[in-house]
Amino acid sequence: MNQAPAKILELIKPAITGLGYEFVGAELTGQGKSSVLLVYIDSDKGILVGDCSKVSHQISGIMDVEDPISGQYRLEVSSPGLERPLFELEHFERFKGSTIKLELRQSTLEGQRRFTGEILDVQGEIVHLHVDDEEIEVPFSLIKKARIVVKF
């Protein structure tokens, strides 16, 4: 998945869970002054602005001391939202039956990299999707990014 580097995850995850929140995932996007560390948190009660502020303050302190990102960056903490990103294999398991959009790290033999389909199952490291009236199997290691699709 398109997660932030492991070193950053190792620093921030314990701080987030220690505050009583679920650590959903984190992404580091951009380069140089336009770098953004996006951190997603959740809880059974939902996430309010005050929750994001509390987590942001905690993470900022850790990041300032440990300094795992060279140069300037912007920290953003939010709930995963309706179009929740899926970072871990267990996220795919948890949201079985949901429709997702996913992007692969490389094209399939047919030249396709992006799919929209329903999560049917997760077996081992394989995600089974229903896409265009057929079932496809996608190795988790090939998934670059995935998000829930909201249907209205």
N, C-alpha and C positions, 0 to 999 in steps of 0.2 A: 504494500500500500504506500501511498504518498505521505508517509509520516515524517515528522521532524527527525533529525538524527537521534540515535539511541542515547547518546550522552545527555541530550536535553530532556528526553523522556524520563531517564533515570533520575534526573534532578527534580523535575516538577511533579511527577506522578505521586510520590509519597506525600508531598506537601498538600496536594489537592485532596487525596483520600484522607489525610490526617485532619482536614477541615470538615470531613463528613460528606464530601461530594464524590460522585462517580467521575473518574477521568475517562472521557470518551475517546479523545485523541488530540493530536496536535500536528499542525502543518507549518513548515517554514517555507515561505514563498518569496520570490524576488531576490535581488542581490544588492549589495552595497547599501546605500541610504534608503533604498526602497524595500528593504527586507521587512517582512511581517511574520511574526510568530503568532499563529492563530491557535488558540487553546479552547477546546470544547469540553464543557462540564455539564453534568446533569444530576438530578436528585429525584426521589419519589414525589417530592412536593412541587417539583418544577423549579425553574431558575428565575430569579428576579435580578434587577440591576445591582442591588446591594450584594448579592451573592457573587456576581462577576467582579465587583469592586474589591471585595474581600480576597478573592482568589488572586486577582491581578496584583494587589498589594503584596501578598505573600510570595508570589512567583517573582515579582520585580526584585525583591530583596535577595532572593536566591540567585537570580540571574546576574545581579550586580556583583555579588561576591564571587561566584564561580566563573562568570564571563565566558560562557561556551560559544557565543556568537561573536565573530570578529566584526568590528565596525558597529554602526548604528542600526537599530531595528525598532519596529513598533510592535508592542504587545497588545493583542486583542483577545479578550476572554468572553465567551458567549455560550449560550445553550446551543445544542446541535440544531435546533429549529425543526420545522416540519420536514424539510428535505435533508434529513439527518445524514451526515457522512458515515460510512461504514469502514472502520479501520482494521478491525480484528475479525478473525474467523468466527468467534463467538457472536459478533454482531450479526453476521449473516444467519447464524442459527437462531438467534433471538427474533429476527424479523422475517422468518419463514412465512410465505404467503404474501409478502409485500412486493410491490413492483419497484424495481430499481433501475437506474442507469449506471452502466459501468464502462470504464475505459481500460483497455488492456495495454500492457507495456510494449507489446509488439502485435502486428497484424496477424490474423489467422491465415490459413492457406488460401481462403477466399478473399483476402485483402481487407477484412473488416476488423476494426479496433474498438468500435463503440456498439453497445447493445442496450436494449431496454427489454426487460423481462421480469417474470415473477420468480422469486426464490422458491424452489420446490423442496430442496433438501441440501444438507451439508454432510458429506461422508468423508471422513479423514480430512485431507487437504483440498478436496474437490467440492466446488459449489455447483449445484445442479439448478439450471434455470429453464423456464418455459419461455422461449422466444419464437415468435412467428409460427405458432402451431407445431413446434418441435422442441424436444428437450436437448439442451447442450450442457456439456460438462466443462467447467472452467477451473483450472488449477489456481488456487488462491495466490500462489507466487507470481502469476501472470497479471493479476489485477492491479492496475495503477491507481485507480480511484473508483469509488462507488458511492451512490447517494440514493436515498429513498425518493420515489416519485410520488407526489401527492395527487390523488385523483379527486376531482370535484364533481 
